[in-house]
C-alpha cells in the first residue's frame, strides 16, 4: 500500500516491539535511500501501531495482509482503523 505497511512476525521475547520497529524502519530507510528508489529522501512517519495476534488467527491475518490491496479498495485504512478502535473501546476524537 502506498501509505502504510503491515508486518506479521513472531516477536523474540528478548526484544521489545519498539526495538524491532526501530530496526525495521532504520534498515528499510537506509536501503531505500542507498539505492535511490525515489527522488527525494525517504523517511518513515513517527509512530506505529502494533497488535498481538492469537496463534489460531495467524493464517487469517496472513491472508488479510496478502489481500490488503483489494481489501482497501472496499474500505479505507483510516475507516477500518477507527472501527477497530471503537470496537475495542479506545477513545477517538469522533466518539469523545
N, C-alpha and C positions, 0 to 999 in steps of 0.2 A: 504494500500500500504506500502511496506517496507521503502520507502524513503520520504513519505510526508503524511499529513493528511488534509482532508477537513472537515470544521465545518460549519454548517448553523445554525444561531441563530438570534433572534431579539435582537438588542443592546439596553439596558436600556439607556435612554437619560442622566441619571446621571453618567454613566460610559464611559470612553474612550476605544477605541479599544485596546490601549496599556495596560490598566489595566486588561481588560478581557483576553487578550493573556497571560499576565504575570501570572494571576491566573490559567489559563488552563495548561500552561507549568509547573508551580511550583507544582500544585496539582498532575498532572499526573506523573511527575518525582518522586515525593515523594512516590506515590502509587506503581509505578513500582519498585523502589529501596527497599522499605519496604517489598515488597512481593517476592523479589528475582526472578523476572520473567526472568531476563537474568543474565549471569555470571558476566559481568562487570557492572560498574556503568553507569546508563542511564542518558543522558543529551540531551536536545534539542539543535539544532544549534541556533546560534544567528540570529535574524531577522525573518521576516514573511511577508506574503503578505495578504492583506485584500481588499475585493471588496464589494461594495454595490450591492444589487440586488433589482430590482423592484418587488413589490408585485405580479404582473402578471407573473413573471418568477419563483416564488418560487417552484412550482411543477416541472418545468423543471430542476432547479438546484438540487432539492432533488433527482430526478431520475438520474441525472448525477452522484451524489455522490454515490447513491446505486449501480450504474453500472460501477464505475470507474475502477475496475479491468479489465473488458472486454474492456473498452474504451482505457486504457493504453496499452493493448496488441496490439492495432492497431496504436497508436500514443504515443510516449513517453511524459512524463510530460514536460521535458525540451523543446522539439519541440513545444508542444502546448503553453507553456508559452511564448516562443519567438514570436510565431504567434500572440498571444493576444497583446503583447507589440507593435508589428509593426502595427497591426490593429488600435490601439487607439493612434498611433503617438508618442510612447515613444522611446527614443533613446536606442539602444543596441550597443554592440561592433561590431556586424555584419553589422549594417547599418550606422555607423558613417563615 
